[in-house]
Amino acid sequence: MSVFSAVFFRASGEWGAAEVDLADAEGVDDLADAMRDAAGEHAPGAENGTMVLLLEADDEWFGIVRLDDREDPRVFLSDARFVHENDMAALLLDSGQIEAPEQVEGTGQKPLPDPGGDASLLDDLGTASGDLAALALAEGALPADVLAEVAERAGFADRLDALRTP
């Protein structure tokens, strides 16, 4: 399963963006370090401001990690059930903000997603907690579409589009 990951950060009053390689990450602190490194590499000083990491895996789930200054990361996962199936989703458990749901054998029907984490992490960036939860639960919504909506509301949709376009 491939995972798209990109960090968005404030630099000189505008949003900057960079793809992030998370292959060596072993926990949420490693994700935070990778975010800071990428932001600082592209815009010195940005590693000390607000950063948002968007993760999306093969139209299955999405994750968001937010850092503000040197505070602890805040995380949201669109479907916590994927912590049992995907190593990158499992990294978000390390934050202590997501509980792994009990693993249930399939019944042939795809159950509703089980969002977890801090749904309020984007309140001041245009996506209120209730909206983020509703987007995660919207029937037929693809993770990439939800992240595009989140990026639009925050003001960095053009940066996300540029990273996704080959």
Secondary structure, DSSP 4 states (H G I P E B T S, - for coil): --EEEEEEEEETTEEEEEE---TT--SHHHHHHHHHHHHHHHSTTGGGSEEEEEEEETTTEEEEEEEETTSPPEEEES-GGGGGT-HHHHHGGGGSS-PPPPP----SS-PPP--EE-TTTTGGGT--HHHHHHHHH-TT--HHHHHHHHHHHHT-HHHHHHHH--
